[in-house]
Amino acid sequence: MTGRIHSFESFGTVDGPGIRFVVFLQGCPLRCQYCHNPDTWGAGGTEYSAQEVADRAWKYRNYFGENGGVTVTGGEPLLQIEFVIELFTLLKEKGLHTCVDTSGITFDFTNEKVVEKHERLLAVTDLFLLDIKHIEEEACKKLTGQSNERTLAFAKFLSDQKKPMWIRQVLVPGLTDDEESLKRTRAFLDTLSSVEKVEVLPYHTLGVVKYEKLGVEYPLKGVEAPSKENLQKARKILCGENNE
C-alpha cells in the first residue's frame, strides 16, 4: 500500500516523547485559520510504500533512545488510515514506538466500518496526540470549517479503550483563549480516563510565508502571539498548577 507523503523530519522533538522520525502526510479536511501547514491541505505529495517509510524510519533507530519513535502527522494523517495501519504494523514488528497526531475528524462513530478501522489503528498505536480545536461547536466551525463532534467522540473512544493520549490546544488571542471555554475544555478532559498530558501551544505566524507562496490570503492578519500572562493563565486552567 502506498501513502501520499508531504515530507519527513528526521529528528523531531515536539511530536511526542523523545526524539522522533516524523512523517507528514498529505491532505486535510480542516481549514484551521491558524494552520501553519497549508501546503498539506490538498492533493499532491509523493507516493511511498509503507515498507519504504518503515525502512527510512528504521535507519534512525539508534537516535530514538528509550522514549523516541515514529509519529505520523499532517495534514490529517487518518485520511490515509489504511496506510498508517500498515506502516505502524511494520514498525511494531520492529519494536518501535508509534504515535499519531490527529484532529479525530475522520472518526465517524455512526459508521461500523469506520469504527472498525480505528480499532485496528489503536492496536498498533502507542500514543495519540489529539488536537482539540475548540470546545464550543459554533466557534469550532468558524475556526476550522468543521464541527467538533467527531473530535470529542474520538477522545471518548480513546478513553473507553484506555489508549494513552496527549491533548493539544492552540491558544489564539480572541479565538481560543476565552476563559469560560477553557474551563469547559478542562471539564470535558476530566471525563476522560487516559489523558497523560495537556499541551497549550502558543499561536505563531511562522506559516505566513507559505500562504504567500500559495497565493492564499492569510486569515489572521494582525493577530499576534498570546502574551506570557495569558499563556500561563490558559495553562493553569487546562493543565493544572503542577503542569504550568
PADO-842530 format. One line per 5 residues: number of its first residue (from 1); for each residue y, x, z of C-alpha. Coordinates in Angstrom, 3 decimals, padded with zeros to 6 digits. Layout:
BEGIN
NUM = Y X Z ~ ...;
end
This chain:
BEGIN
1 = 000.000 000.000 000.000 ~ 003.499 001.224 -000.799 ~ 006.753 000.623 001.011 ~ 010.360 000.875 -000.139 ~ 011.930 003.697 001.864;
6 = 015.660 004.293 002.119 ~ 015.457 007.667 003.883 ~ 013.839 009.783 006.591 ~ 015.199 011.545 009.667 ~ 013.126 014.437 010.978;
11 = 014.484 014.909 014.492 ~ 015.773 011.550 015.715 ~ 016.790 011.329 019.372 ~ 018.287 007.817 019.633 ~ 015.499 005.653 018.189;
16 = 013.029 005.558 021.038 ~ 011.740 008.080 023.567 ~ 011.642 011.803 022.897 ~ 012.054 013.468 019.507 ~ 011.061 011.147 016.692;
21 = 010.373 011.071 012.990 ~ 012.419 008.085 011.809 ~ 011.613 006.048 008.703 ~ 014.443 003.882 007.337 ~ 013.025 001.014 005.296;
26 = 014.990 -000.726 002.561 ~ 016.073 -004.351 002.768 ~ 017.652 -006.640 005.369 ~ 018.344 -010.410 005.514 ~ 021.154 -009.979 008.053;
31 = 024.749 -009.145 007.238 ~ 025.983 -007.920 010.588 ~ 029.728 -007.420 010.482 ~ 029.387 -004.108 012.320 ~ 026.444 -002.795 010.272;
36 = 026.699 000.944 009.601 ~ 023.872 000.988 007.023 ~ 024.990 -001.492 004.328 ~ 023.216 000.687 001.756 ~ 019.902 -000.566 003.200;
41 = 020.650 -004.267 002.601 ~ 019.450 -004.929 -000.921 ~ 016.674 -003.871 -003.242 ~ 016.131 -000.256 -004.079 ~ 014.788 002.669 -002.156;
46 = 011.941 004.978 -003.134 ~ 008.323 003.882 -003.056 ~ 005.936 005.802 -000.823 ~ 002.387 005.002 000.148 ~ 001.612 004.554 003.841;
51 = -000.559 007.660 003.649 ~ 002.291 009.722 002.172 ~ 004.632 008.699 005.003 ~ 001.955 009.320 007.640 ~ 001.299 012.784 006.217;
56 = 005.011 013.575 006.214 ~ 005.375 012.462 009.849 ~ 002.307 014.467 010.895 ~ 003.983 017.692 009.827 ~ 006.457 017.289 012.713;
61 = 003.881 016.505 015.403 ~ 004.445 019.797 017.241 ~ 008.039 018.761 017.947 ~ 007.199 015.375 019.451 ~ 006.010 016.644 022.807;
66 = 004.613 014.099 025.242 ~ 007.128 011.317 024.597 ~ 008.054 011.557 020.915 ~ 006.543 009.948 017.854 ~ 007.430 007.823 014.835;
71 = 009.982 005.000 014.612 ~ 010.456 002.615 011.693 ~ 013.882 001.061 011.344 ~ 016.099 -000.095 008.501 ~ 017.464 -002.341 007.265;
76 = 014.925 -004.673 008.760 ~ 011.547 -002.911 008.698 ~ 009.479 -006.029 009.291 ~ 010.428 -007.416 005.890 ~ 007.661 -004.965 004.922;
81 = 005.402 -005.766 007.848 ~ 002.101 -005.185 005.993 ~ 003.257 -001.695 005.080 ~ 004.301 -000.976 008.674 ~ 000.920 -002.185 009.956;
86 = -000.929 000.113 007.543 ~ 001.346 003.060 008.366 ~ 001.011 002.569 012.112 ~ -002.752 002.164 011.844 ~ -002.888 005.616 010.246;
91 = -000.551 007.070 012.869 ~ -002.514 005.629 015.789 ~ -005.683 007.166 014.361 ~ -003.883 010.494 014.797 ~ -002.806 009.600 018.333;
96 = 000.934 009.337 017.593 ~ 003.345 007.082 019.489 ~ 004.690 004.256 017.298 ~ 007.923 002.310 017.634 ~ 009.627 -000.487 015.667;
101 = 013.390 -001.049 015.697 ~ 013.841 -004.702 014.685 ~ 016.032 -007.774 014.993 ~ 012.957 -010.012 015.168 ~ 014.366 -012.065 012.290;
106 = 011.023 -012.154 010.427 ~ 009.198 -013.851 013.317 ~ 008.684 -017.445 012.165 ~ 006.931 -018.810 015.242 ~ 006.130 -022.087 013.417;
111 = 004.003 -020.299 010.794 ~ 000.492 -019.323 011.933 ~ 000.056 -016.704 009.217 ~ 003.328 -015.028 010.139 ~ 002.423 -015.039 013.828;
116 = -000.981 -013.519 012.979 ~ 000.699 -010.666 011.078 ~ 002.930 -009.938 014.037 ~ -000.095 -009.976 016.334 ~ -001.700 -007.320 014.124;
121 = 001.531 -005.328 014.306 ~ 001.508 -005.459 018.105 ~ -001.986 -003.970 018.142 ~ -000.739 -000.715 016.566 ~ 002.792 -000.552 018.025;
126 = 003.549 001.106 021.353 ~ 007.194 000.105 021.748 ~ 009.700 -002.322 020.258 ~ 013.449 -001.745 020.131 ~ 014.772 -005.309 019.874;
131 = 018.367 -005.879 018.789 ~ 019.882 -008.999 020.313 ~ 022.950 -009.517 018.158 ~ 024.478 -012.353 020.193 ~ 023.062 -014.774 022.740;
136 = 025.259 -017.644 021.512 ~ 023.819 -019.463 018.488 ~ 027.023 -020.134 016.563 ~ 028.522 -016.764 017.408 ~ 025.357 -015.081 016.108;
141 = 025.574 -016.994 012.825 ~ 029.175 -015.916 012.398 ~ 028.362 -012.320 013.294 ~ 025.194 -011.871 011.216 ~ 024.868 -014.842 008.871;
146 = 021.664 -015.918 010.656 ~ 020.576 -017.863 013.723 ~ 019.340 -016.018 016.807 ~ 016.396 -018.423 017.256 ~ 013.773 -016.099 015.807;
151 = 015.080 -013.071 017.687 ~ 014.865 -014.827 021.032 ~ 011.457 -016.282 020.163 ~ 010.203 -012.805 019.283 ~ 011.456 -011.470 022.604;
156 = 009.449 -014.158 024.393 ~ 006.443 -013.392 022.187 ~ 006.574 -009.705 023.129 ~ 006.985 -010.645 026.775 ~ 004.000 -013.016 026.685;
161 = 001.911 -010.245 025.143 ~ 003.154 -007.761 027.767 ~ 004.408 -005.493 024.995 ~ 006.967 -002.879 026.082 ~ 010.447 -003.373 024.656;
166 = 013.893 -001.893 024.909 ~ 016.719 -004.378 024.399 ~ 019.763 -003.258 022.454 ~ 023.200 -004.882 022.279 ~ 026.105 -003.522 020.243;
171 = 029.384 -004.021 022.092 ~ 032.124 -005.051 019.656 ~ 035.572 -005.865 021.088 ~ 036.373 -009.523 020.514 ~ 032.909 -010.349 019.166;
176 = 030.154 -009.409 021.601 ~ 031.991 -008.404 024.784 ~ 032.674 -011.836 026.274 ~ 031.699 -011.627 029.942 ~ 030.083 -015.068 030.110;
181 = 027.963 -014.362 027.043 ~ 026.870 -011.048 028.503 ~ 025.839 -012.850 031.687 ~ 023.867 -015.367 029.619 ~ 022.131 -012.485 027.870;
186 = 021.249 -010.963 031.231 ~ 019.895 -014.325 032.415 ~ 017.703 -014.524 029.326 ~ 016.421 -010.987 029.860 ~ 015.497 -011.937 033.409;
191 = 012.974 -014.425 031.964 ~ 011.125 -011.610 030.159 ~ 008.371 -009.555 031.758 ~ 008.123 -006.421 029.632 ~ 011.694 -005.147 029.208;
196 = 011.642 -001.465 030.113 ~ 015.230 -000.605 029.275 ~ 018.525 -002.182 028.175 ~ 020.924 -000.212 025.998 ~ 024.553 -001.167 025.375;
201 = 025.681 000.616 022.227 ~ 029.429 001.015 021.627 ~ 030.700 -000.210 018.268 ~ 031.847 002.575 015.942 ~ 033.273 002.888 012.431;
206 = 031.118 005.717 011.085 ~ 029.709 003.461 008.368 ~ 033.059 002.515 006.826 ~ 032.759 005.182 004.130 ~ 029.513 003.573 002.942;
211 = 031.303 000.256 002.357 ~ 033.919 002.073 000.318 ~ 031.255 003.755 -001.820 ~ 029.536 000.399 -002.390 ~ 032.811 -001.325 -003.224;
216 = 032.283 -003.774 -000.364 ~ 035.144 -004.844 001.887 ~ 034.625 -003.759 005.484 ~ 034.747 -006.938 007.614 ~ 036.027 -005.384 010.857;
221 = 039.098 -003.532 009.672 ~ 041.358 -002.733 012.610 ~ 038.686 -003.216 015.262 ~ 038.495 -000.178 017.498 ~ 035.681 001.112 019.687;
226 = 035.395 -000.543 023.106 ~ 037.242 001.075 025.981 ~ 035.290 003.068 028.527 ~ 036.124 000.429 031.116 ~ 034.762 -002.461 029.038;
231 = 031.666 -000.469 028.123 ~ 030.969 000.231 031.788 ~ 031.540 -003.425 032.656 ~ 029.078 -004.566 029.982 ~ 026.507 -002.017 031.100;
236 = 026.862 -003.179 034.692 ~ 026.175 -006.786 033.642 ~ 023.342 -006.107 031.215 ~ 021.714 -003.021 032.694 ~ 022.389 -003.335 036.397;
241 = 024.183 -000.878 038.646 ~ 021.266 001.560 038.654 ~ 021.410 001.999 034.862 ~ 025.135 002.474 034.220;
end
